[in-house]
Amino acid sequence: MDDGQVNILEAPLLQPAAWPAMDGSGLELGGDSDLQVLVVEDDDADAFLIRSALRRNPRVSQMVLAHDGIEALELLDSGLVVPDIAIMDLHMPRKNGFSLLVELRCRPCADFPAIVLSSSSASTDNARSRLRGADRFLTKPDSIDELHRLLSDAMANI
């Protein structure tokens, strides 16, 4: 894998100008492992921070981004993405994280851990996420270093 290569599998609806269109290759992060992470996040700034944190994790080789639950399910159902783990926001347009968790747990192709990463710190959101199949619930931290630590710890224990 060439560390200088940056390819992103981007769901086709909302594409930031700096990222190429969907090409099936995902964002190559250059990790030592072959861990593919599906990130479901509607906020481009948060997606950038998550990508930056995942880039620092040597276990992660690829990140695939979907902007909401509908795009995530389309990527999974099409077979373009076969993630080892999913990291998702809760509050997104069209299909939120709660609905996505339920849909994922009903699909045989979605037999991978799901981590909720939300700006919410409400215990009710944590409980609702866990009841719908989330393996972990994390509140988005204030710093990239803390985000890296949280995601690394969560992925190490799954």
Secondary structure as UniProt FT lines:
FT   TURN            3..4
FT   STRAND          9..10
FT   TURN            17..18
FT   STRAND          27..28
FT   STRAND          35..40
FT   HELIX           44..55
FT   TURN            58..59
FT   STRAND          60..66
FT   HELIX           69..78
FT   STRAND          85..88
FT   HELIX           97..105
FT   TURN            108..109
FT   STRAND          114..118
FT   HELIX           123..131
FT   TURN            132..133
FT   STRAND          136..139
FT   HELIX           144..156
//
